[in-house]
């Protein structure tokens, strides 16, 4: 009978945790998918708009050079999905290649070798043949894409952390405390008496001690997400950058057309006078180029429909509200579980509740959050020298992502995190043996960037205590690994 009730109490506890965290996990998962869908569709729409506009304006001439623009969007998409793309170098290369193509078209009477055109491309920055468009667009695209990609990854990290941390396996000591709290009243015939609220609070604080340690890094992560959300709303948001990119490139092309004589003269001075084509070939080249077309004024009504059936403003407003609600989730988890009338009596019922031994007032104070505070927990025996490795892994994952968010907020490019859409972990508890934890001890991040953060006090305390036993040895090596991470940064 005791075994049956022990299993039932553990089942009830797990269900309570999962019920509270599943909504949060679903929220982050759905928002990640929505943002990802929006960003990808936005790129598709921008490419389609540019292709349609240039085809109407330049016709066959555009078709002959369309791979240049296709390559631009291929690289932008590759960057967003995690490709090894340097945005600044890629954009510089795009403008250099565009200058080579246009230089030929505005000077059809000359023959240009590949070496000569390479010399021409070197003058892109100096001559500014496209006006100020390349400089502005590079700044806008870089900041917009860094913020968009990093924010989407942040949502995926939050989803994965919630999934892994909410899979709770209480320790044997925690199981005994849960059994005593939830089913021992039955042995006394107190079938309708529920546990005292503070009694429940202490049991949950003990069983969720490691989850409590997640709170500080979780809150820092949420704050950094809100900072990057500001970038998504500002002048460098990806929608305002990509939606009119065809018009911006067309402005650059028209600027080159208008200044082609001055640009050509300066190139001839720097690269030398090119050879003139024979008269027959020159006339054919001029007629074939037909480079006299100009873009007609931009008509907003001809833009593609908004990506993913929504707007970036609406998406950001919604997710900001969800992020604010998610703060302090882990430190609030014990109290939220005990607020359920199935788990404990109400706060005002102080004398007519189960205190662990009788129907009476609960006299012990509520312990603090986190592993270190459980040394004086009157209800659950917690070994504070054995932190849960899965949760320590998630603390590090949050710390890494927070640094990336801060870099993205400041406009600095960040490394891509390789995150699978359905990644999840097995259960975690209030401590585990090395053999049980080792399959989970794999960081789901690629590289640490940003300034060094201090390893939390509890981890350092644990490292000092890990001196004997196989599980203590595992802890020592894990802390050593975290210390090495600091050196890498």
Secondary structure, 3 states (H helix, E strand, C coil): CHHHHHHHHHHHHHHHHHHHHHHHHHHHHHHHHHHHHHHHHHHHHHHHHHHHHHHHHHCHHHHHHHHHHHHHHHHHHHHHCCCCCCHHHHHHHHHHHHHHHHHHHHCCCEECCHHHHHHHHCCHHHHCCCCCHHHHHHHHHHHHHHHHHHHHHHHHHHHHHHHHHCCEECCHHHHHHHHHHHCHHHHCCCCCCCECHHHHHHHHHHHCHHHHHCHHHHHHHHHHHHHHHHHHHCCCCHHHHHCCHHHHHHHHHHHHHHCHHHHHHHHHHHHCCCEECCHHHHHHHHHHHCCCCCCCCCCHHHCCCCHHHCCHHHHHHHHHHHHHHHCCHHHHHHHHHHCCCCCCCCCCCCCCCECCCCECCCCCCCCCCCCHHHHHCCCCCCCCCCCCHHHHHHHHHHHHHHHHHHHHHCCCCCCCCCCCCCCCCCCEECCCCHHHHHHHCCCCCCCCCCCCCCCCHHHHHHHHHCCCCHHHHHHHHHHHHHHHHHHHC
